[in-house]
Amino acid sequence: MDENRRLSRRAIMKGALLASTTAIAVLVRSKEALAQKASKASMQYQDKPSGNKQCSNCAQFIPASSCQIVEGTISPQGFCISWQKKS
């Protein structure tokens, strides 16, 4: 094989480092995009329950006043369209 066409160990290591750095950057950006919460308006949030459906018995509710999906302060008696029964 021609000496000029062979890849050096250094070139292989640089390529591997570049590829792994790029992969990590893509994963971090993806995670940040998933971490963004929806607005109250887009989730049709209201401060009152809908029948027996309310934030305090929703799987997404984080006591005392937060939500995994909806941004801002959430009332335990509130409700939105992403309500899921807590198991």
Protein Blocks (a to p, Z undefined) as FASTA:
>chain_A
ZZklpccfklmmmmmmmmmmmmmmmmmmmmmmmmpccdfklnopafbdehjacfklcfkb
ccfbbcfkbgcjddfkbccfkbccdZZ
